[in-house]
Amino acid sequence: MKIGVVSDTHLPRFGDRLPPELLRGLGRARVELVLHLGDFTGPDIPRLLEEVAPLEAVAGNNDPPALVRRFGRRKVLTVGGVRIGLVHGDGARGTTIGRSVAAFADEPVDVICFGHSHQPVCQRREGRWLVNPGSPTDKRTQARYSYAIVHIEDRCVAPRLVFFDRSAARATSSR
């Protein structure tokens, strides 16, 4: 199974639609599930991702109450025999990675997917994968926009980050 992992879309602040580069990449990868790790910000944004594949998500610190009610702030999914923890990663203490790991301290998960920092991460730590896809719309200090693909086969996890540049026409029209 291939899973598209996205976070921190912050729409409509950064445009009224998802970047075409993201949609093409998820399509080329033939993702069967999309995970969004919070900060959709617009209440209609989940629908845009549901047009790609079924959606599982958590809400972030900038999401409206309706999205918090719909998705919650933390969840664990089992996909292909692999337990995946989803959390946005915001909070007042420590680092985004530290808060995200702590959110699953008492629960065995194979992968922790988180967002919030807009800093892409794909690393193995203490026997589990940590995946932050960065942002496809708000790269902040990063050189490029990003998302992640997590491939699960025979209970083996192979995550990778995907980086892209946005077309000048799209970047100009969405700001």
MDAnalysis code that builds the backbone (N, CA, C; Angstrom):
import MDAnalysis as mda
import numpy as np

u = mda.Universe.empty(525, n_residues=175, atom_resindex=np.repeat(np.arange(175), 3), trajectory=True)
u.add_TopologyAttr("name", ["N", "CA", "C"] * 175)
u.add_TopologyAttr("resid", np.arange(1, 176))
u.add_TopologyAttr("resname", ["MET", "LYS", "ILE", "GLY", "VAL", "VAL", "SER", "ASP", "THR", "HIS", "LEU", "PRO", "ARG", "PHE", "GLY", "ASP", "ARG", "LEU", "PRO", "PRO", "GLU", "LEU", "LEU", "ARG", "GLY", "LEU", "GLY", "ARG", "ALA", "ARG", "VAL", "GLU", "LEU", "VAL", "LEU", "HIS", "LEU", "GLY", "ASP", "PHE", "THR", "GLY", "PRO", "ASP", "ILE", "PRO", "ARG", "LEU", "LEU", "GLU", "GLU", "VAL", "ALA", "PRO", "LEU", "GLU", "ALA", "VAL", "ALA", "GLY", "ASN", "ASN", "ASP", "PRO", "PRO", "ALA", "LEU", "VAL", "ARG", "ARG", "PHE", "GLY", "ARG", "ARG", "LYS", "VAL", "LEU", "THR", "VAL", "GLY", "GLY", "VAL", "ARG", "ILE", "GLY", "LEU", "VAL", "HIS", "GLY", "ASP", "GLY", "ALA", "ARG", "GLY", "THR", "THR", "ILE", "GLY", "ARG", "SER", "VAL", "ALA", "ALA", "PHE", "ALA", "ASP", "GLU", "PRO", "VAL", "ASP", "VAL", "ILE", "CYS", "PHE", "GLY", "HIS", "SER", "HIS", "GLN", "PRO", "VAL", "CYS", "GLN", "ARG", "ARG", "GLU", "GLY", "ARG", "TRP", "LEU", "VAL", "ASN", "PRO", "GLY", "SER", "PRO", "THR", "ASP", "LYS", "ARG", "THR", "GLN", "ALA", "ARG", "TYR", "SER", "TYR", "ALA", "ILE", "VAL", "HIS", "ILE", "GLU", "ASP", "ARG", "CYS", "VAL", "ALA", "PRO", "ARG", "LEU", "VAL", "PHE", "PHE", "ASP", "ARG", "SER", "ALA", "ALA", "ARG", "ALA", "THR", "SER", "SER", "ARG"])
u.atoms.positions = np.array([
    [0.844, -1.181, 0.000],
    [0.000, 0.000, 0.000],
    [0.885, 1.238, 0.000],
    [0.486, 2.216, -0.784],
    [1.185, 3.501, -0.806],
    [0.284, 4.564, -0.186],
    [0.887, 5.325, 0.716],
    [0.164, 6.343, 1.467],
    [0.804, 7.700, 1.193],
    [-0.005, 8.674, 0.827],
    [0.469, 10.049, 0.707],
    [0.342, 10.730, 2.055],
    [1.388, 11.432, 2.471],
    [1.393, 12.097, 3.770],
    [1.609, 13.594, 3.543],
    [0.662, 14.384, 4.051],
    [0.650, 15.826, 3.819],
    [0.370, 16.520, 5.148],
    [0.910, 17.706, 5.311],
    [0.611, 18.497, 6.499],
    [0.698, 19.975, 6.175],
    [0.141, 20.768, 7.037],
    [0.327, 22.219, 7.005],
    [0.032, 22.836, 5.645],
    [-1.154, 22.542, 5.116],
    [-1.552, 23.126, 3.843],
    [-1.930, 24.597, 3.999],
    [-2.450, 24.983, 5.144],
    [-2.768, 26.385, 5.441],
    [-3.520, 27.075, 4.302],
    [-4.521, 26.379, 3.772],
    [-5.363, 26.984, 2.745],
    [-6.608, 27.555, 3.410],
    [-7.125, 28.654, 3.002],
    [-6.851, 29.364, 1.759],
    [-5.747, 30.420, 1.849],
    [-5.059, 30.541, 2.941],
    [-4.012, 31.561, 3.054],
    [-2.984, 31.461, 1.930],
    [-2.634, 30.238, 1.532],
    [-1.620, 30.043, 0.501],
    [-2.212, 29.554, -0.816],
    [-3.442, 29.899, -1.073],
    [-4.084, 29.534, -2.332],
    [-5.453, 28.947, -2.077],
    [-6.182, 28.746, -3.150],
    [-7.534, 28.209, -3.023],
    [-7.613, 26.738, -3.420],
    [-6.451, 26.161, -3.766],
    [-6.433, 24.744, -4.131],
    [-5.070, 24.168, -3.790],
    [-5.009, 22.861, -3.801],
    [-3.741, 22.183, -3.550],
    [-2.815, 22.374, -4.744],
    [-1.506, 22.453, -4.518],
    [-0.576, 22.642, -5.634],
    [-0.676, 21.500, -6.647],
    [-0.689, 21.819, -7.933],
    [-0.758, 20.775, -8.957],
    [0.400, 19.790, -8.860],
    [1.548, 20.269, -8.420],
    [2.717, 19.383, -8.280],
    [2.455, 18.302, -7.233],
    [1.768, 18.667, -6.162],
    [1.396, 17.694, -5.128],
    [0.402, 16.692, -5.691],
    [-0.637, 17.183, -6.335],
    [-1.670, 16.291, -6.867],
    [-1.106, 15.341, -7.921],
    [-0.240, 15.852, -8.798],
    [0.388, 14.977, -9.806],
    [1.256, 13.922, -9.139],
    [2.020, 14.319, -8.134],
    [2.900, 13.373, -7.443],
    [2.124, 12.281, -6.730],
    [1.041, 12.642, -6.062],
    [0.221, 11.630, -5.387],
    [-0.416, 10.701, -6.409],
    [-0.824, 11.264, -7.546],
    [-1.398, 10.450, -8.612],
    [-0.385, 9.495, -9.217],
    [0.811, 10.010, -9.504],
    [1.868, 9.145, -10.065],
    [2.238, 8.021, -9.109],
    [2.221, 8.316, -7.821],
    [2.561, 7.298, -6.818],
    [1.421, 6.295, -6.625],
    [0.254, 6.632, -7.154],
    [-0.939, 5.789, -7.003],
    [-1.258, 5.514, -5.532],
    [-1.294, 6.593, -4.747],
    [-1.587, 6.429, -3.327],
    [-2.998, 5.894, -3.146],
    [-3.136, 5.035, -2.147],
    [-4.423, 4.429, -1.835],
    [-5.059, 5.040, -0.599],
    [-4.287, 5.893, 0.081],
    [-4.733, 6.552, 1.304],
    [-3.938, 7.843, 1.431],
    [-4.588, 8.883, 1.941],
    [-3.895, 10.133, 2.234],
    [-4.022, 10.399, 3.726],
    [-2.909, 10.743, 4.351],
    [-2.897, 11.176, 5.743],
    [-2.605, 12.671, 5.755],
    [-3.410, 13.431, 6.484],
    [-3.132, 14.864, 6.672],
    [-2.914, 15.066, 8.160],
    [-1.834, 15.767, 8.487],
    [-1.402, 15.880, 9.872],
    [-1.712, 17.232, 10.496],
    [-2.722, 17.872, 10.008],
    [-3.214, 19.077, 10.653],
    [-2.782, 20.374, 10.003],
    [-3.488, 21.416, 10.399],
    [-3.399, 22.747, 9.819],
    [-3.828, 22.739, 8.359],
    [-5.015, 22.135, 8.148],
    [-5.717, 22.305, 6.875],
    [-6.017, 23.802, 6.762],
    [-6.563, 24.346, 7.821],
    [-7.095, 25.672, 8.134],
    [-8.440, 25.956, 7.483],
    [-8.666, 25.599, 6.243],
    [-9.969, 25.802, 5.623],
    [-10.854, 24.588, 5.793],
    [-12.135, 24.776, 6.136],
    [-13.019, 23.636, 6.383],
    [-13.299, 22.785, 5.145],
    [-13.063, 23.321, 3.944],
    [-13.337, 22.570, 2.718],
    [-12.114, 21.813, 2.195],
    [-10.981, 21.977, 2.830],
    [-9.739, 21.382, 2.333],
    [-9.769, 19.853, 2.393],
    [-10.343, 19.226, 3.426],
    [-10.391, 17.757, 3.414],
    [-11.013, 17.192, 2.135],
    [-12.043, 17.853, 1.623],
    [-12.695, 17.399, 0.395],
    [-11.716, 17.347, -0.775],
    [-10.794, 18.292, -0.854],
    [-9.816, 18.302, -1.944],
    [-8.919, 17.070, -1.889],
    [-8.571, 16.651, -0.685],
    [-7.734, 15.458, -0.528],
    [-8.539, 14.184, -0.736],
    [-9.800, 14.195, -0.364],
    [-10.667, 13.024, -0.562],
    [-10.905, 12.748, -2.043],
    [-10.675, 13.737, -2.888],
    [-10.773, 13.522, -4.328],
    [-9.594, 12.702, -4.849],
    [-8.510, 12.646, -4.069],
    [-7.313, 11.886, -4.443],
    [-7.438, 10.434, -3.979],
    [-7.794, 10.251, -2.709],
    [-7.888, 8.918, -2.094],
    [-8.611, 9.078, -0.757],
    [-9.017, 7.972, -0.137],
    [-9.600, 8.082, 1.198],
    [-8.659, 8.843, 2.130],
    [-9.238, 9.596, 3.060],
    [-8.482, 10.486, 3.935],
    [-8.611, 10.077, 5.388],
    [-7.485, 10.049, 6.072],
    [-7.431, 9.964, 7.535],
    [-6.632, 11.175, 7.973],
    [-7.002, 11.785, 9.091],
    [-6.340, 13.024, 9.469],
    [-6.462, 13.299, 10.957],
    [-5.676, 14.260, 11.397],
    [-5.811, 14.880, 12.711],
    [-5.836, 16.384, 12.484],
    [-6.385, 17.105, 13.442],
    [-6.443, 18.559, 13.356],
    [-5.186, 19.168, 13.954],
    [-4.860, 20.353, 13.491],
    [-3.716, 21.091, 14.010],
    [-4.158, 22.303, 14.810],
    [-3.194, 23.038, 15.313],
    [-3.477, 24.180, 16.179],
    [-4.155, 25.339, 15.453],
    [-4.113, 25.380, 14.129],
    [-4.765, 26.451, 13.372],
    [-6.082, 26.029, 12.744],
    [-6.529, 24.830, 13.017],
    [-7.762, 24.344, 12.410],
    [-8.991, 24.789, 13.197],
    [-10.107, 25.036, 12.485],
    [-11.332, 25.461, 13.165],
    [-11.942, 24.319, 13.973],
    [-12.794, 24.659, 14.929],
    [-13.414, 23.643, 15.793],
    [-14.093, 22.504, 15.037],
    [-14.697, 22.792, 13.893],
    [-15.382, 21.731, 13.137],
    [-14.391, 20.652, 12.688],
    [-13.180, 21.037, 12.301],
    [-12.182, 20.037, 11.893],
    [-11.616, 19.301, 13.106],
    [-11.485, 19.986, 14.232],
    [-11.038, 19.315, 15.457],
    [-12.067, 18.254, 15.851],
    [-13.350, 18.604, 15.785],
    [-14.401, 17.627, 16.111],
    [-14.382, 16.455, 15.132],
    [-14.200, 16.742, 13.871],
    [-14.245, 15.683, 12.852],
    [-13.066, 14.722, 12.969],
    [-11.852, 15.253, 13.156],
    [-10.663, 14.417, 13.091],
    [-9.996, 14.128, 14.427],
    [-10.224, 14.940, 15.436],
    [-9.511, 14.772, 16.696],
    [-8.081, 15.287, 16.564],
    [-7.337, 15.172, 17.649],
    [-5.984, 15.719, 17.675],
    [-4.891, 14.639, 17.641],
    [-5.297, 13.390, 17.804],
    [-4.326, 12.292, 17.832],
    [-5.059, 11.018, 17.480],
    [-4.414, 10.131, 16.711],
    [-5.039, 8.836, 16.440],
    [-3.980, 7.828, 16.033],
    [-4.368, 6.567, 16.124],
    [-3.518, 5.459, 15.694],
    [-4.315, 4.643, 14.681],
    [-3.687, 4.377, 13.534],
    [-4.278, 3.554, 12.485],
    [-3.439, 2.307, 12.305],
    [-4.067, 1.229, 11.902],
    [-3.321, 0.049, 11.495],
    [-3.545, -0.134, 10.005],
    [-2.449, -0.088, 9.263],
    [-2.486, -0.201, 7.812],
    [-1.485, -1.270, 7.399],
    [-1.963, -2.322, 6.764],
    [-1.068, -3.388, 6.330],
    [-0.288, -4.019, 7.467],
    [-0.903, -4.080, 8.638],
    [-0.248, -4.656, 9.808],
    [0.731, -3.718, 10.498],
    [0.810, -2.480, 10.055],
    [1.721, -1.482, 10.620],
    [0.899, -0.448, 11.385],
    [1.323, -0.159, 12.610],
    [0.623, 0.836, 13.435],
    [1.240, 2.217, 13.195],
    [0.376, 3.143, 12.777],
    [0.815, 4.498, 12.442],
    [0.144, 5.482, 13.388],
    [0.947, 6.246, 14.098],
    [0.439, 7.302, 14.970],
    [0.408, 8.618, 14.225],
    [-0.711, 9.338, 14.335],
    [-0.873, 10.640, 13.696],
    [-1.068, 11.698, 14.770],
    [-0.324, 12.795, 14.652],
    [-0.448, 13.914, 15.576],
    [0.086, 15.151, 14.860],
    [-0.411, 16.314, 15.226],
    [0.105, 17.530, 14.589],
    [1.488, 17.860, 15.138],
    [1.656, 17.822, 16.446],
    [2.971, 18.063, 17.048],
    [3.128, 19.397, 17.722],
    [2.058, 20.178, 17.823],
    [2.166, 21.482, 18.459],
    [2.153, 21.341, 19.976],
    [2.548, 22.391, 20.646],
    [2.563, 22.408, 22.100],
    [3.535, 23.460, 22.604],
    [3.591, 23.582, 23.929],
    [4.390, 24.650, 24.539],
    [5.782, 24.204, 24.982],
    [5.996, 22.915, 25.155],
    [7.275, 22.463, 25.710],
    [8.022, 21.587, 24.720],
    [9.337, 21.685, 24.741],
    [10.173, 20.809, 23.935],
    [10.104, 21.128, 22.450],
    [10.547, 20.158, 21.651],
    [10.573, 20.314, 20.198],
    [9.371, 19.614, 19.577],
    [9.124, 19.910, 18.330],
    [8.023, 19.246, 17.633],
    [8.242, 17.738, 17.608],
    [9.468, 17.309, 17.304],
    [9.754, 15.868, 17.310],
    [9.543, 15.292, 18.695],
    [10.055, 15.956, 19.700],
    [9.912, 15.464, 21.082],
    [8.462, 15.339, 21.502],
    [7.657, 16.349, 21.191],
    [6.225, 16.293, 21.543],
    [5.517, 15.175, 20.795],
    [5.890, 14.981, 19.537],
    [5.239, 13.948, 18.722],
    [5.578, 12.552, 19.226],
    [6.827, 12.329, 19.570],
    [7.237, 11.038, 20.136],
    [6.540, 10.822, 21.483],
    [6.501, 11.853, 22.315],
    [5.868, 11.740, 23.633],
    [4.384, 11.411, 23.523],
    [3.733, 11.860, 22.459],
    [2.303, 11.591, 22.276],
    [2.006, 10.099, 22.168],
    [3.027, 9.297, 21.815],
    [2.839, 7.856, 21.660],
    [3.760, 7.063, 22.584],
    [4.181, 7.690, 23.684],
    [5.108, 7.048, 24.622],
    [4.535, 5.770, 25.219],
    [3.238, 5.752, 25.439],
    [2.607, 4.590, 26.084],
    [1.866, 3.702, 25.103],
    [2.117, 3.892, 23.827],
    [1.400, 3.119, 22.825],
    [2.382, 2.656, 21.747],
    [2.447, 1.356, 21.511],
    [3.401, 0.889, 20.498],
    [2.950, 1.256, 19.087],
    [3.754, 2.048, 18.403],
    [3.501, 2.381, 17.009],
    [4.790, 2.153, 16.231],
    [4.641, 1.836, 14.968],
    [5.796, 1.595, 14.098],
    [6.242, 2.863, 13.390],
    [5.291, 3.774, 13.199],
    [5.548, 5.027, 12.486],
    [4.834, 6.143, 13.237],
    [5.509, 7.281, 13.392],
    [4.860, 8.481, 13.915],
    [4.898, 9.525, 12.806],
    [3.717, 9.927, 12.362],
    [3.598, 10.974, 11.350],
    [3.142, 12.243, 12.057],
    [3.848, 13.331, 11.814],
    [3.546, 14.594, 12.478],
    [3.848, 15.757, 11.546],
    [3.379, 16.923, 11.913],
    [3.591, 18.119, 11.110],
    [4.079, 19.262, 11.963],
    [3.413, 20.398, 11.868],
    [3.578, 21.606, 12.661],
    [4.820, 22.430, 12.343],
    [5.983, 21.833, 12.268],
    [7.219, 22.607, 12.117],
    [7.497, 23.031, 10.681],
    [6.832, 22.413, 9.719],
    [7.081, 22.644, 8.292],
    [8.488, 22.197, 7.895],
    [9.132, 21.424, 8.745],
    [10.481, 20.922, 8.480],
    [10.409, 19.432, 8.167],
    [10.704, 19.052, 6.930],
    [10.622, 17.643, 6.556],
    [11.588, 16.771, 7.352],
    [11.080, 15.630, 7.798],
    [11.878, 14.666, 8.558],
    [11.498, 13.270, 8.078],
    [12.497, 12.440, 7.884],
    [12.270, 11.027, 7.582],
    [13.455, 10.292, 8.193],
    [13.251, 9.811, 9.413],
    [14.352, 9.153, 10.117],
    [13.845, 8.035, 11.001],
    [14.722, 7.088, 11.230],
    [14.405, 5.962, 12.110],
    [15.023, 6.269, 13.464],
    [14.201, 6.153, 14.502],
    [14.678, 6.437, 15.855],
    [14.056, 5.434, 16.810],
    [14.909, 4.740, 17.534],
    [14.465, 3.774, 18.539],
    [13.445, 2.788, 17.978],
    [13.727, 2.272, 16.786],
    [12.921, 1.214, 16.200],
    [11.656, 1.649, 15.492],
    [11.446, 2.948, 15.353],
    [10.256, 3.387, 14.618],
    [10.611, 4.561, 13.714],
    [9.795, 4.697, 12.677],
    [9.993, 5.778, 11.720],
    [9.330, 7.047, 12.229],
    [10.003, 8.171, 12.047],
    [9.442, 9.490, 12.302],
    [9.341, 10.189, 10.950],
    [8.130, 10.602, 10.597],
    [7.907, 11.210, 9.288],
    [7.154, 12.528, 9.457],
    [7.803, 13.611, 9.059],
    [7.156, 14.907, 8.946],
    [7.266, 15.290, 7.475],
    [6.142, 15.420, 6.772],
    [6.209, 15.688, 5.340],
    [6.566, 17.120, 4.973],
    [6.745, 18.002, 5.953],
    [6.942, 19.409, 5.627],
    [5.615, 19.991, 5.166],
    [5.675, 20.927, 4.223],
    [4.448, 21.548, 3.728],
    [4.491, 21.701, 2.212],
    [3.376, 21.412, 1.549],
    [3.324, 21.603, 0.099],
    [2.966, 23.035, -0.306],
    [2.693, 23.900, 0.673],
    [2.252, 25.263, 0.358],
    [3.030, 26.353, 1.090],
    [3.653, 26.027, 2.212],
    [4.326, 27.035, 3.044],
    [5.663, 26.469, 3.518],
    [6.690, 26.611, 2.680],
    [7.979, 25.990, 2.969],
    [8.776, 26.725, 4.041],
    [8.357, 27.914, 4.398],
    [9.050, 28.730, 5.390],
    [10.541, 28.788, 5.078],
    [11.384, 28.245, 5.936],
    [12.836, 28.341, 5.740],
    [13.413, 27.218, 4.888],
    [12.561, 26.324, 4.422],
    [13.046, 25.201, 3.625],
    [13.310, 25.635, 2.189],
    [14.196, 24.941, 1.520],
    [14.521, 25.280, 0.128],
    [13.378, 24.941, -0.833],
    [12.607, 23.885, -0.501],
    [11.576, 23.420, -1.428],
    [10.321, 23.007, -0.662],
    [9.227, 22.911, -1.372],
    [7.975, 22.396, -0.823],
    [8.090, 20.876, -0.745],
    [7.228, 20.244, 0.085],
    [7.400, 18.802, 0.245],
    [6.143, 18.104, 0.748],
    [6.165, 16.793, 0.574],
    [5.196, 15.860, 1.130],
    [5.938, 14.533, 1.257],
    [5.268, 13.499, 1.712],
    [5.924, 12.194, 1.864],
    [5.055, 11.098, 1.274],
    [5.720, 10.022, 0.905],
    [5.062, 8.789, 0.489],
    [5.568, 7.695, 1.432],
    [4.636, 6.946, 2.003],
    [4.994, 5.810, 2.850],
    [4.498, 4.558, 2.142],
    [5.422, 3.682, 1.818],
    [5.088, 2.427, 1.153],
    [5.141, 1.327, 2.206],
    [4.054, 0.589, 2.325],
    [3.980, -0.529, 3.272],
    [3.741, -1.796, 2.478],
    [4.635, -2.758, 2.659],
    [4.495, -4.048, 1.992],
    [5.037, -5.129, 2.914],
    [4.245, -6.167, 3.124],
    [4.631, -7.268, 4.017],
    [5.100, -6.753, 5.376],
    [4.372, -5.771, 5.907],
    [4.652, -5.156, 7.206],
    [5.981, -4.391, 7.255],
    [6.601, -4.191, 6.110],
    [7.825, -3.387, 6.024],
    [7.449, -1.974, 5.598],
    [8.075, -0.997, 6.233],
    [7.772, 0.407, 5.998],
    [8.931, 1.054, 5.258],
    [8.622, 1.740, 4.157],
    [9.636, 2.460, 3.384],
    [9.119, 3.874, 3.117],
    [9.423, 4.826, 4.013],
    [8.993, 6.200, 3.786],
    [10.022, 6.976, 2.974],
    [9.540, 7.967, 2.230],
    [10.465, 8.859, 1.525],
    [9.831, 10.234, 1.409],
    [10.666, 11.233, 1.441],
    [10.226, 12.601, 1.248],
    [10.253, 12.925, -0.231],
    [9.326, 13.736, -0.667],
    [9.261, 14.187, -2.051],
    [9.307, 15.718, -2.025],
    [10.279, 16.283, -2.723],
    [10.458, 17.733, -2.762],
    [10.087, 18.252, -4.144],
    [9.551, 19.456, -4.187],
    [9.200, 20.039, -5.477],
    [9.254, 21.558, -5.400],
    [9.372, 22.157, -6.573],
    [9.272, 23.603, -6.738],
    [7.913, 23.884, -7.336],
    [7.320, 24.982, -6.961],
    [6.021, 25.348, -7.522],
    [6.221, 26.232, -8.726],
    [5.356, 26.060, -9.710],
    [5.457, 26.867, -10.921],
    [5.256, 28.341, -10.575],
    [5.927, 29.195, -11.307],
    [5.856, 30.636, -11.044],
    [4.422, 31.142, -11.170],
    [3.690, 30.666, -12.161],
    [2.315, 31.123, -12.352],
    [1.451, 30.745, -11.159],
    [1.594, 29.536, -10.675],
    [0.800, 29.059, -9.527],
    [1.193, 29.811, -8.267],
    [2.499, 29.945, -8.025],
    [2.959, 30.605, -6.810],
    [2.492, 32.056, -6.775],
    [2.523, 32.731, -7.913],
    [2.109, 34.125, -7.951],
    [0.599, 34.275, -7.754],
    [-0.165, 33.418, -8.402],
    [-1.620, 33.579, -8.336],
    [-2.208, 33.175, -7.006],
    [-1.502, 32.417, -6.196],
    [-2.081, 31.918, -4.958],
    [-1.704, 32.761, -3.741],
    [-0.990, 33.819, -3.922],
    [-0.587, 34.607, -2.751],
    [-1.175, 35.976, -2.775],
])
